[in-house]
Amino acid sequence: MRLRKLTGWMTATALTVMSCTGFTVLKEGYEAYQEAVEAQSLDDKIAQIRAKNGYTKLSELPDTYAQAVVSVEDHRFYHHFGLDPIAIGRALVRDLKARRYVEGGSTITQQLAKNLYFSQEKQLSRKVAEVFLALDLEQKYSKEEILELYVNSIYYGDGYQNVGQASRGYFGKVPSKMSDYECTLLAGVPNAPSRYAPSKHPDLAAKRQQKVLSRMQVCGYLTKEETSEVNAQILAMNLNFAGAN
């Protein structure tokens, strides 16, 4: 009987602590979100991104590039409201198994929110603030605008701050002229620019590119034959690189 009472008391205490902690994190996150948008409005932040050298409209990007980004970063992008409950649930399971923060389940909209206002610091309150801002973005901007802003606000390595700078820097051409090979290579870089920048680690960049291609095929953007064709180009480029060294 005493054991039962003790167990009940411990359970109630744990739930109370969890509820209080959750409320505190939610409150801190909302306050961080408010402070951010009060310091500089969302419209002003967006205007800054659009004013950067190399900013490229979505209509000026090859379809292959946009499809590659969505496939590898957030394949349910066009179907969610800024948050992806399925991705969040999967990430939570992996975090619990690892007993540490290893995956966040962030959507493209959430990543844009982070790029606009927040640091890379892995704090729950920051994630909550990011969620509030992501919901703002989804209300005020179309999916096409959000994707356009995203590819123009992520880092591509070598000092390139948007897709236009990266295309010119890595390939010597404007984004609209990128080939399927170049589109799928570039789409994989922002996941870890220091690791996948093709100028620094072409072998790792190629491996990441193959993952992009695999995701595009799974998502229905590329046929098996088209995937094989780009993979053949990757192999040829790797052989050329090896021969040059």
KEZA-848171 format. One line per field, with one value per residue (C-alpha): residue number from 1; residue in three letters; x, y, z. Coordinates in Angstrom, 2 decimals. Example, Ala and Ser with C-alpha at 12.3 -4.5 7.8 and 13.67 -1.06 7.14 Angstrom:
<rs>
k	1, 2
r	Ala, Ser
u	12.30, 13.67
v	-4.50, -1.06
w	7.80, 7.14
</rs>
This chain:
<rs>
k	1, 2, 3, 4, 5, 6, 7, 8, 9, 10, 11, 12, 13, 14, 15, 16, 17, 18, 19, 20, 21, 22, 23, 24, 25, 26, 27, 28, 29, 30, 31, 32, 33, 34, 35, 36, 37, 38, 39, 40, 41, 42, 43, 44, 45, 46, 47, 48, 49, 50, 51, 52, 53, 54, 55, 56, 57, 58, 59, 60, 61, 62, 63, 64, 65, 66, 67, 68, 69, 70, 71, 72, 73, 74, 75, 76, 77, 78, 79, 80, 81, 82, 83, 84, 85, 86, 87, 88, 89, 90, 91, 92, 93, 94, 95, 96, 97, 98, 99, 100, 101, 102, 103, 104, 105, 106, 107, 108, 109, 110, 111, 112, 113, 114, 115, 116, 117, 118, 119, 120, 121, 122, 123, 124, 125, 126, 127, 128, 129, 130, 131, 132, 133, 134, 135, 136, 137, 138, 139, 140, 141, 142, 143, 144, 145, 146, 147, 148, 149, 150, 151, 152, 153, 154, 155, 156, 157, 158, 159, 160, 161, 162, 163, 164, 165, 166, 167, 168, 169, 170, 171, 172, 173, 174, 175, 176, 177, 178, 179, 180, 181, 182, 183, 184, 185, 186, 187, 188, 189, 190, 191, 192, 193, 194, 195, 196, 197, 198, 199, 200, 201, 202, 203, 204, 205, 206, 207, 208, 209, 210, 211, 212, 213, 214, 215, 216, 217, 218, 219, 220, 221, 222, 223, 224, 225, 226, 227, 228, 229, 230, 231, 232, 233, 234, 235, 236, 237, 238, 239, 240, 241, 242, 243, 244, 245
r	Met, Arg, Leu, Arg, Lys, Leu, Thr, Gly, Trp, Met, Thr, Ala, Thr, Ala, Leu, Thr, Val, Met, Ser, Cys, Thr, Gly, Phe, Thr, Val, Leu, Lys, Glu, Gly, Tyr, Glu, Ala, Tyr, Gln, Glu, Ala, Val, Glu, Ala, Gln, Ser, Leu, Asp, Asp, Lys, Ile, Ala, Gln, Ile, Arg, Ala, Lys, Asn, Gly, Tyr, Thr, Lys, Leu, Ser, Glu, Leu, Pro, Asp, Thr, Tyr, Ala, Gln, Ala, Val, Val, Ser, Val, Glu, Asp, His, Arg, Phe, Tyr, His, His, Phe, Gly, Leu, Asp, Pro, Ile, Ala, Ile, Gly, Arg, Ala, Leu, Val, Arg, Asp, Leu, Lys, Ala, Arg, Arg, Tyr, Val, Glu, Gly, Gly, Ser, Thr, Ile, Thr, Gln, Gln, Leu, Ala, Lys, Asn, Leu, Tyr, Phe, Ser, Gln, Glu, Lys, Gln, Leu, Ser, Arg, Lys, Val, Ala, Glu, Val, Phe, Leu, Ala, Leu, Asp, Leu, Glu, Gln, Lys, Tyr, Ser, Lys, Glu, Glu, Ile, Leu, Glu, Leu, Tyr, Val, Asn, Ser, Ile, Tyr, Tyr, Gly, Asp, Gly, Tyr, Gln, Asn, Val, Gly, Gln, Ala, Ser, Arg, Gly, Tyr, Phe, Gly, Lys, Val, Pro, Ser, Lys, Met, Ser, Asp, Tyr, Glu, Cys, Thr, Leu, Leu, Ala, Gly, Val, Pro, Asn, Ala, Pro, Ser, Arg, Tyr, Ala, Pro, Ser, Lys, His, Pro, Asp, Leu, Ala, Ala, Lys, Arg, Gln, Gln, Lys, Val, Leu, Ser, Arg, Met, Gln, Val, Cys, Gly, Tyr, Leu, Thr, Lys, Glu, Glu, Thr, Ser, Glu, Val, Asn, Ala, Gln, Ile, Leu, Ala, Met, Asn, Leu, Asn, Phe, Ala, Gly, Ala, Asn
u	0.00, 2.78, 4.65, 1.54, 1.13, 4.80, 4.62, 1.50, 3.13, 6.27, 4.22, 2.15, 5.29, 6.97, 3.92, 3.71, 7.39, 7.01, 3.95, 5.69, 8.81, 6.78, 4.89, 8.14, 9.77, 6.65, 6.60, 10.32, 10.00, 7.07, 8.90, 11.99, 9.79, 8.16, 11.50, 12.88, 10.04, 9.80, 13.51, 13.06, 9.84, 9.47, 8.85, 12.11, 14.03, 12.60, 13.50, 17.10, 17.32, 15.85, 18.32, 21.40, 23.70, 22.87, 19.23, 17.44, 13.70, 12.20, 11.04, 14.70, 15.78, 15.70, 12.83, 15.39, 17.06, 13.83, 12.72, 16.09, 15.93, 12.39, 13.20, 16.23, 15.17, 11.38, 9.51, 6.11, 6.79, 3.81, 1.42, 2.12, 1.29, 4.87, 5.35, 5.58, 4.13, 5.40, 8.98, 8.77, 7.57, 10.35, 12.96, 11.63, 11.98, 15.57, 16.44, 15.02, 16.95, 20.18, 19.38, 20.44, 19.34, 20.36, 17.49, 14.96, 12.46, 12.57, 10.70, 11.99, 9.76, 11.29, 14.79, 13.97, 12.70, 15.96, 18.06, 16.18, 16.32, 17.92, 21.25, 22.15, 22.04, 20.05, 17.73, 14.09, 13.01, 14.70, 12.87, 9.57, 10.34, 11.16, 7.75, 5.87, 7.80, 7.27, 3.52, 3.83, 5.70, 3.10, 0.31, 2.00, 3.84, 3.07, 4.94, 6.75, 7.88, 9.05, 11.09, 12.56, 13.54, 14.98, 17.41, 18.44, 19.20, 21.18, 24.95, 26.60, 30.22, 33.15, 31.48, 28.41, 25.28, 22.60, 21.95, 22.98, 26.37, 26.93, 26.03, 28.34, 31.10, 31.11, 30.01, 30.70, 27.12, 23.79, 21.41, 19.03, 21.82, 22.65, 22.53, 20.77, 24.18, 24.94, 21.45, 21.64, 25.20, 24.37, 21.16, 23.16, 25.72, 23.77, 23.22, 26.87, 28.74, 32.13, 31.80, 30.05, 31.50, 32.59, 35.66, 36.93, 35.64, 34.45, 34.26, 31.95, 29.95, 29.42, 28.19, 25.75, 24.64, 23.81, 21.59, 19.83, 19.26, 17.92, 15.46, 14.33, 13.61, 11.67, 9.67, 8.84, 10.81, 13.27, 12.83, 15.25, 16.81, 17.28, 18.85, 21.27, 22.18, 23.18, 24.98, 27.04, 27.99, 29.03, 31.24, 32.80, 33.51, 35.09, 37.31, 38.38, 39.17, 41.18, 43.12, 43.95, 45.45
v	0.00, 2.38, 1.47, 2.25, 5.62, 6.40, 5.44, 7.58, 10.54, 10.21, 9.98, 13.03, 14.97, 14.01, 15.07, 18.35, 19.08, 18.19, 20.43, 23.33, 22.83, 22.66, 25.84, 27.62, 26.65, 27.71, 31.06, 31.64, 30.70, 33.02, 35.87, 35.24, 35.31, 38.58, 40.20, 39.18, 40.60, 43.73, 44.41, 44.08, 43.31, 40.23, 42.44, 44.30, 41.03, 39.73, 42.99, 42.60, 39.10, 40.26, 43.15, 40.90, 40.50, 37.27, 37.05, 34.85, 34.53, 31.04, 31.53, 31.97, 28.69, 25.36, 23.10, 20.39, 22.57, 23.45, 19.81, 18.65, 21.05, 20.01, 16.30, 16.31, 18.97, 18.71, 16.43, 17.29, 21.02, 21.69, 19.77, 21.02, 24.28, 25.15, 22.24, 18.56, 16.43, 13.22, 14.53, 15.92, 12.55, 10.68, 13.12, 12.79, 9.00, 9.29, 11.89, 9.67, 6.64, 8.64, 10.35, 13.65, 16.19, 14.67, 15.63, 18.43, 17.55, 21.13, 22.06, 24.44, 27.11, 26.54, 26.62, 29.92, 31.28, 30.25, 31.79, 35.07, 35.58, 32.87, 31.19, 27.54, 26.95, 23.83, 25.12, 24.16, 27.76, 28.75, 25.92, 27.20, 30.75, 29.28, 27.57, 30.82, 32.56, 29.66, 29.97, 33.71, 33.01, 30.50, 33.02, 35.94, 34.28, 31.62, 28.32, 29.57, 32.73, 30.75, 28.35, 31.29, 33.05, 29.84, 29.17, 32.82, 32.78, 29.57, 29.19, 27.23, 27.32, 29.35, 32.58, 32.15, 33.41, 32.52, 30.35, 33.06, 33.57, 29.81, 29.10, 31.81, 30.86, 27.09, 26.83, 30.27, 30.68, 32.21, 29.78, 29.52, 27.91, 25.14, 21.60, 18.74, 17.62, 21.08, 21.48, 18.23, 18.89, 22.37, 21.23, 18.95, 21.48, 23.54, 20.50, 20.83, 23.44, 22.85, 19.14, 19.21, 22.29, 20.83, 23.08, 21.54, 17.96, 16.85, 13.20, 13.97, 16.39, 13.58, 11.20, 13.80, 14.43, 10.75, 10.98, 13.96, 11.95, 9.01, 11.26, 12.83, 9.41, 8.34, 11.58, 11.02, 13.92, 11.71, 8.40, 5.54, 6.26, 9.96, 9.13, 6.71, 9.35, 11.92, 9.22, 8.46, 12.15, 12.04, 9.01, 10.70, 13.89, 11.87, 10.02, 13.32, 14.74, 11.65, 11.81, 15.49, 14.64
w	0.00, 0.96, -2.23, -4.26, -2.58, -3.07, -6.76, -7.23, -5.52, -7.64, -10.84, -9.92, -9.05, -12.31, -14.35, -12.47, -13.11, -16.79, -17.11, -15.41, -17.49, -20.69, -19.79, -18.93, -22.22, -24.16, -22.37, -22.92, -26.57, -27.16, -25.44, -27.58, -30.70, -29.63, -28.83, -32.22, -34.33, -32.19, -32.69, -36.46, -38.27, -40.46, -43.50, -42.90, -42.50, -45.78, -47.53, -46.36, -47.84, -51.16, -51.36, -51.15, -54.12, -55.92, -54.81, -57.32, -57.89, -57.85, -61.45, -62.45, -60.86, -62.73, -61.63, -60.90, -58.29, -56.48, -56.58, -55.26, -52.30, -51.37, -51.75, -49.48, -46.95, -46.52, -48.93, -47.38, -47.76, -50.01, -47.76, -44.21, -42.41, -41.46, -39.07, -39.99, -37.16, -38.78, -38.99, -35.46, -34.11, -35.93, -34.63, -31.09, -31.21, -32.46, -29.82, -27.08, -28.34, -28.49, -25.17, -26.68, -29.29, -32.63, -34.94, -34.86, -37.58, -38.88, -42.05, -44.70, -43.13, -39.70, -41.15, -42.84, -39.50, -37.86, -40.64, -40.37, -36.61, -34.53, -33.89, -34.44, -30.68, -29.82, -27.11, -26.65, -26.10, -29.38, -31.17, -29.75, -30.95, -34.35, -34.45, -33.78, -36.54, -38.95, -38.45, -39.16, -42.37, -43.55, -42.95, -44.69, -47.57, -50.18, -50.34, -53.44, -51.64, -48.62, -50.77, -52.70, -49.47, -48.07, -50.94, -50.78, -47.06, -46.52, -46.53, -49.33, -48.17, -49.53, -48.37, -50.60, -48.84, -51.39, -54.41, -56.90, -55.29, -55.01, -58.64, -59.91, -57.49, -57.99, -61.63, -63.14, -64.32, -63.31, -61.53, -64.50, -66.53, -64.01, -65.39, -63.59, -62.36, -60.93, -59.44, -57.51, -56.39, -55.06, -53.34, -51.07, -49.87, -47.24, -45.02, -43.95, -46.04, -44.46, -45.25, -48.65, -50.37, -53.76, -53.84, -50.57, -50.47, -53.94, -52.84, -49.90, -52.05, -54.57, -51.87, -50.63, -54.23, -54.61, -51.55, -53.13, -56.29, -54.31, -52.49, -55.77, -57.20, -54.09, -54.24, -57.92, -59.37, -61.25, -63.03, -62.45, -65.85, -65.11, -61.76, -63.44, -66.00, -63.36, -61.34, -64.47, -64.63, -60.95, -61.64, -64.68, -62.72, -59.90, -62.37, -63.94, -60.51, -59.55, -62.81, -62.28, -58.89
</rs>
